[in-house]
Amino acid sequence: MVKKHNYIGKTYEEALNKAKVDLQELEENLIINVKEEKKTLLSKKVELEVIEKIEIREYLKQLIKNLLKDMGYEVDIEISISDNIPTYRLYSNNDALLIGKDGKNLQALNIVINQILKNKINNTYRFFIDVNNYKEKSDRHLENLAKKLAKEVKETKIEVKMDRMNSYQRRIVHNALANNKYVYTESTGEEPNRCVIIKPRS
């Protein structure tokens, strides 16, 4: 269960300050929804619905565990946080099936959990689900591939078109080569066939 707190003020800032003082939290640790905003000639009123991110982290852990239990999986979950974004690392009785071919089952699980949470809190909240470090290893492999192809492009001066990737994977490639002096990256094509092209700098 995610606990939601309501705060009312004459302005957004006033209501937010009440929330920060009451919950003893920084704004970056809160999810804030404007529940109601009224403005008349004589008065103003803003009502905020505020959720602490630490509550969401615990709710997500239980949500993932319960959903997978209903699907027949027994899982242990570890949570690690980097840049205020939690990763839920799962260890199950059938990691291979939970990951699926090319990580498709894991990707589907991320999408389903994301949608359930979005409906629950009426807002977005960034998190990742990984299974036995599969995602971490996959991300590292993609980074290394991007750097290897960039080296080829630098030497041959011929652009390289990578295989189609989802938006998360494309972002990994763009970030891996963002500071490269010799090549730059562009996304091209339409979903779901969108991909990255690595091009030589002139």
C-alpha positions in Angstrom: 0.0 0.0 0.0 1.4 3.4 -1.0 0.6 6.1 1.6 -0.6 9.4 0.1 -0.5 12.7 1.9 -2.5 15.8 1.1 -1.4 19.4 1.6 -3.2 22.7 0.9 -1.8 26.1 0.4 -2.6 29.4 -1.4 0.2 28.6 -3.9 2.0 25.5 -5.1 5.1 26.5 -3.2 3.3 27.0 0.1 1.6 23.6 -0.1 5.0 22.0 -1.1 6.8 23.6 1.8 4.1 22.2 4.2 4.8 18.8 2.8 8.6 19.1 3.1 8.4 20.3 6.7 5.8 17.7 7.7 7.5 14.7 6.0 11.1 16.0 6.8 12.1 15.2 3.2 13.7 17.1 0.3 11.7 17.7 -2.8 13.8 15.3 -4.8 12.6 12.5 -2.5 8.9 13.1 -3.2 6.4 12.4 -5.9 4.1 15.4 -6.2 0.7 15.5 -8.0 -1.5 18.6 -8.2 -4.8 17.3 -7.0 -6.8 20.5 -7.2 -6.2 24.1 -8.2 -8.8 26.8 -7.6 -8.4 30.5 -8.4 -11.2 33.0 -7.8 -11.1 36.8 -7.5 -11.0 36.6 -3.7 -8.9 33.5 -3.1 -6.4 30.9 -4.4 -6.1 27.3 -3.3 -3.7 24.5 -4.4 -4.0 20.9 -3.1 -1.1 18.6 -3.5 -1.0 14.8 -3.2 2.5 13.8 -2.0 4.1 10.4 -1.9 7.5 9.6 -0.4 9.8 7.7 -2.8 11.0 5.4 0.0 7.3 4.2 0.3 7.2 3.5 -3.5 10.5 1.5 -3.3 9.0 -0.8 -0.6 5.7 -1.0 -2.4 7.4 -2.0 -5.7 9.5 -4.7 -4.0 6.3 -6.3 -2.6 4.4 -5.8 -5.9 7.1 -7.6 -7.9 7.4 -10.4 -5.4 3.6 -11.0 -5.3 3.1 -10.9 -9.1 5.9 -13.4 -9.7 4.7 -15.6 -6.9 1.3 -15.8 -8.7 3.2 -16.8 -11.8 5.0 -19.7 -10.0 8.3 -18.0 -9.3 10.1 -18.0 -6.0 12.3 -14.8 -5.9 14.7 -13.1 -3.6 15.0 -9.3 -4.3 18.0 -7.0 -3.6 17.6 -3.3 -4.1 20.5 -1.0 -5.0 20.2 2.7 -5.7 22.3 4.8 -8.1 21.5 8.5 -8.9 18.3 8.1 -6.9 17.1 5.4 -9.2 16.5 1.9 -7.7 17.4 -1.3 -9.4 15.5 -4.4 -8.2 17.8 -7.4 -8.7 15.9 -10.7 -8.8 17.2 -14.2 -8.1 14.6 -16.8 -8.9 14.1 -20.5 -9.2 14.1 -20.1 -13.0 16.2 -17.1 -14.1 16.4 -18.2 -17.8 12.6 -18.3 -18.2 12.2 -15.1 -16.3 14.7 -13.3 -18.6 13.4 -14.9 -21.8 14.9 -14.9 -25.3 17.0 -11.7 -25.7 15.6 -10.4 -22.5 12.0 -10.1 -23.8 10.3 -11.6 -20.7 12.3 -9.3 -18.5 11.5 -6.3 -20.7 7.8 -7.2 -20.5 8.0 -7.5 -16.7 9.4 -4.0 -16.5 6.6 -2.7 -18.7 3.8 -4.4 -16.7 5.2 -3.3 -13.3 5.7 0.2 -14.6 2.1 0.5 -15.8 0.7 -0.9 -12.5 2.7 1.7 -10.6 1.8 4.6 -12.9 -1.9 3.8 -12.4 -1.3 3.7 -8.6 0.6 6.9 -8.1 -0.7 8.9 -11.2 2.9 9.8 -12.0 6.1 8.4 -13.4 8.8 6.9 -11.3 12.1 5.6 -12.7 13.3 2.1 -11.7 14.9 -0.9 -13.2 14.3 -4.6 -12.8 17.2 -7.0 -13.4 17.5 -10.8 -13.1 20.8 -12.1 -11.8 22.7 -9.2 -13.3 21.5 -10.0 -16.8 20.6 -6.4 -17.6 23.9 -5.1 -16.2 25.9 -7.6 -18.3 23.8 -6.8 -21.4 24.3 -3.1 -20.9 28.1 -3.5 -20.6 28.2 -5.7 -23.7 26.3 -3.0 -25.7 28.6 -0.3 -24.5 31.6 -2.3 -25.5 30.1 -3.1 -28.9 29.4 0.6 -29.5 33.0 1.5 -28.7 34.3 -1.2 -30.9 32.2 -0.1 -33.9 33.2 3.5 -33.2 36.8 2.5 -33.5 36.1 0.9 -36.9 34.2 4.0 -38.1 37.1 6.3 -37.0 39.6 4.2 -39.0 37.5 3.6 -42.1 35.5 6.9 -42.2 32.5 4.8 -43.2 29.3 5.0 -41.1 27.9 1.9 -39.4 24.2 1.1 -38.9 23.5 -1.0 -35.7 20.7 -3.5 -35.3 17.3 -2.2 -34.2 17.1 -1.4 -30.5 14.5 -0.1 -28.0 14.8 3.4 -26.6 16.7 2.3 -23.5 19.4 0.5 -25.6 19.7 3.4 -28.0 20.3 5.7 -25.0 23.1 3.4 -23.8 24.9 3.7 -27.2 24.4 7.5 -27.4 25.8 7.9 -23.9 28.7 5.6 -24.5 29.9 7.7 -27.5 28.7 11.1 -26.4 32.2 12.4 -25.8 33.9 10.6 -28.6 36.0 13.1 -30.7 36.0 11.0 -33.9 32.3 9.8 -34.2 28.8 10.8 -33.4 25.5 8.9 -33.2 22.0 9.4 -34.7 18.8 7.5 -34.2 16.9 6.7 -37.4 13.8 4.7 -38.5 10.4 4.2 -37.0 9.5 2.1 -34.0 9.9 -0.8 -33.5 12.7 -0.8 -36.1 14.4 2.3 -34.9 18.2 2.0 -34.7 21.5 3.9 -34.2 23.9 5.0 -36.9 27.5 5.7 -35.9 29.0 8.4 -38.2 32.5 9.8 -38.6 33.0 13.4 -37.6 34.1 15.5 -40.5 
